[in-house]
Amino acid sequence: MNNLLNNPLFLIPLTTGLIFVVTGFVMLKFPPKKINYFYGYRTANSMKNQARWDFAQTYSAKEMIKYGWVLLLISLVGIIFQPEKGAETLIGTGVMIFIFMVIVIALIMKVEKEIKNKFGG
């Protein structure tokens, strides 16, 4: 167990996945009611009107939960693959960049596409 907690291939996707799932559930349960710049899924497209805002909050929360579960599944790789002692930092940094670039950008692209499909350009 101690090796898993030192393995970035396990720890980073696990903690990020848990954050995504918990945040998604909180946003589903307590979505921001009015358009604001502090809380919720905030893009120029989602903030054009209240209908878009409401849709974006619900849809993004559901997608965030899905992506969180994907990250939790990815963390299982860390159980199988244990990096060498010197490579842990490099691999951990690479995993963090991958998570940001792929998961977060994919989430935004998917939500924006659905807003456009539902409400038009």
C-alpha positions as CSV (number, residue, x, y, z in Angstrom):
1,M,0.0,0.0,0.0
2,N,2.8,2.4,0.8
3,N,4.3,1.9,-2.7
4,L,0.9,2.9,-4.2
5,L,0.9,6.2,-2.3
6,N,4.3,7.0,-3.7
7,N,3.4,6.0,-7.2
8,P,2.3,9.1,-9.3
9,L,0.6,6.8,-11.9
10,F,-1.8,5.7,-9.1
11,L,-2.0,8.8,-6.9
12,I,-2.5,11.6,-9.5
13,P,-5.3,10.0,-11.5
14,L,-6.9,8.8,-8.3
15,T,-7.0,12.1,-6.5
16,T,-7.9,14.0,-9.7
17,G,-10.7,11.5,-10.4
18,L,-12.1,11.9,-6.9
19,I,-12.0,15.7,-7.2
20,F,-13.9,15.5,-10.6
21,V,-16.5,13.1,-9.2
22,V,-17.1,15.0,-6.0
23,T,-17.2,18.4,-7.8
24,G,-19.6,17.0,-10.4
25,F,-21.9,15.8,-7.7
26,V,-21.8,19.1,-5.8
27,M,-22.5,21.0,-9.1
28,L,-25.5,18.7,-9.8
29,K,-26.8,19.0,-6.3
30,F,-26.1,22.8,-5.9
31,P,-25.9,24.3,-9.4
32,P,-25.4,28.1,-9.6
33,K,-28.9,29.5,-10.2
34,K,-27.8,32.7,-11.9
35,I,-25.0,33.6,-14.3
36,N,-21.9,34.6,-12.4
37,Y,-18.2,34.8,-12.7
38,F,-17.3,32.8,-9.5
39,Y,-19.0,29.4,-9.5
40,G,-20.0,26.9,-12.2
41,Y,-19.2,26.1,-15.8
42,R,-18.2,29.6,-17.1
43,T,-17.5,30.2,-20.7
44,A,-18.7,33.0,-23.0
45,N,-21.0,30.5,-24.7
46,S,-22.5,29.3,-21.5
47,M,-23.0,32.8,-20.2
48,K,-25.0,34.2,-23.1
49,N,-28.4,33.6,-21.5
50,Q,-30.0,31.8,-18.6
51,A,-31.2,28.8,-20.6
52,R,-27.6,28.1,-21.9
53,W,-26.3,28.6,-18.3
54,D,-28.7,26.2,-16.8
55,F,-28.0,23.5,-19.5
56,A,-24.3,24.0,-19.2
57,Q,-24.3,23.5,-15.4
58,T,-26.2,20.3,-15.6
59,Y,-24.4,18.9,-18.6
60,S,-20.9,19.8,-17.5
61,A,-21.5,18.3,-14.0
62,K,-22.6,15.0,-15.5
63,E,-19.6,15.0,-17.9
64,M,-17.3,15.8,-15.0
65,I,-18.5,12.8,-13.1
66,K,-18.0,10.6,-16.2
67,Y,-14.5,11.9,-16.7
68,G,-13.8,11.4,-13.0
69,W,-14.7,7.7,-13.2
70,V,-12.4,7.4,-16.3
71,L,-9.6,8.9,-14.2
72,L,-10.3,6.5,-11.4
73,L,-10.0,3.6,-13.8
74,I,-6.8,5.0,-15.2
75,S,-5.3,5.0,-11.7
76,L,-5.5,1.2,-11.8
77,V,-2.5,1.4,-14.1
78,G,-0.5,2.5,-11.1
79,I,-1.2,-0.8,-9.4
80,I,0.3,-2.7,-12.3
81,F,3.2,-0.4,-13.3
82,Q,5.6,0.8,-10.6
83,P,8.1,3.4,-12.0
84,E,11.7,3.5,-11.0
85,K,12.6,5.7,-8.1
86,G,14.3,8.4,-10.2
87,A,11.6,8.5,-12.8
88,E,8.7,9.2,-10.4
89,T,8.9,13.0,-10.7
90,L,9.1,13.0,-14.4
91,I,6.3,10.5,-14.8
92,G,4.2,12.4,-12.3
93,T,4.6,15.7,-14.2
94,G,3.8,13.9,-17.4
95,V,0.6,12.4,-16.0
96,M,-0.5,15.8,-14.6
97,I,0.1,17.5,-18.0
98,F,-1.8,14.6,-19.8
99,I,-4.7,14.9,-17.4
100,F,-5.0,18.7,-17.9
101,M,-4.5,18.6,-21.7
102,V,-6.6,15.7,-22.5
103,I,-9.3,15.4,-19.9
104,V,-10.0,19.1,-19.1
105,I,-9.8,20.2,-22.7
106,A,-12.0,17.2,-23.8
107,L,-14.5,18.2,-21.2
108,I,-14.7,21.8,-22.3
109,M,-14.9,20.8,-26.0
110,K,-17.7,18.3,-25.4
111,V,-19.8,20.8,-23.3
112,E,-19.3,23.6,-25.8
113,K,-20.3,21.3,-28.7
114,E,-23.5,20.2,-26.8
115,I,-24.4,23.9,-26.0
116,K,-24.0,24.7,-29.8
117,N,-26.1,21.6,-30.8
118,K,-28.9,22.5,-28.4
119,F,-28.9,26.3,-28.8
120,G,-27.2,27.0,-32.1
121,G,-24.0,29.0,-32.8
